[in-house]
């Protein structure tokens, strides 16, 4: 069951460890490297690469609204995307 979602647009595969540290169950981003997919598997983090095809912003906005709706119906918490240092 997905209770916490990490969401970053663009190529944000370098934030997988931060998402895992925030106890995210699922991480949604634009695109990923093969290394990121292997890392997510090791972290037991469900990974969704939405792609970067136009119109990216409207696709991500629709997915974010759907995810927030699903999370709200579960009374789940969500966290902001971890910041890069």
C-alpha positions in Angstrom: 0.0 0.0 0.0 1.3 3.5 -0.9 1.1 5.8 2.0 3.8 8.4 1.2 4.8 9.7 -2.2 7.9 11.7 -3.2 7.4 13.8 -6.4 10.0 15.7 -8.4 9.6 16.8 -12.0 12.5 16.5 -14.4 15.4 14.1 -14.0 15.6 13.7 -10.2 16.9 10.2 -9.8 19.7 11.5 -7.6 17.1 12.2 -4.9 16.1 8.5 -4.4 18.1 8.1 -1.2 16.5 11.3 0.2 13.0 10.0 -0.7 13.8 6.7 1.0 15.1 8.5 4.1 11.7 10.4 4.2 10.0 6.9 4.2 8.4 7.4 0.8 6.7 4.3 -0.6 6.6 5.6 -4.1 8.8 8.1 -6.0 7.5 9.8 -9.1 9.9 11.7 -11.4 10.4 12.6 -15.0 13.2 10.2 -16.1 15.8 8.0 -14.6 19.1 6.3 -15.3 19.7 2.6 -15.1 21.7 3.2 -11.9 18.7 4.9 -10.3 16.4 1.9 -11.1 18.9 -0.5 -9.5 19.2 1.9 -6.5 15.4 2.1 -6.1 15.2 -1.7 -6.1 17.8 -1.9 -3.4 16.0 0.7 -1.3 12.7 -1.1 -1.8 11.2 2.1 -3.2 8.5 1.9 -6.0 9.7 4.0 -8.8 7.7 5.7 -11.6 9.4 7.5 -14.4 6.7 9.6 -16.1 8.9 10.7 -19.0 9.7 14.1 -20.3 7.5 14.3 -23.4 5.6 17.5 -24.0 3.4 18.8 -22.4 5.3 17.6 -19.4 3.9 20.1 -16.9 0.2 19.2 -17.6 0.9 15.5 -17.4 2.8 15.8 -14.1 0.1 18.2 -12.7 -2.6 15.6 -13.6 -0.7 12.8 -12.0 0.0 14.9 -8.9 -3.7 15.7 -8.5 -4.5 12.0 -8.9 -1.9 11.0 -6.4 -3.0 13.6 -3.9 -6.6 12.5 -4.3 -5.6 8.8 -3.7 -3.5 9.8 -0.8 -6.2 11.9 0.7 -8.7 9.1 0.5 -6.2 6.9 2.4 -5.7 9.6 5.1 -2.1 9.3 4.2 0.6 11.9 4.7 2.9 13.2 1.9 6.1 15.1 2.0 7.6 17.7 -0.2 10.4 16.6 -2.6 13.7 16.5 -0.7 15.9 19.4 -1.5 19.2 19.0 -3.2 22.2 20.1 -1.1 
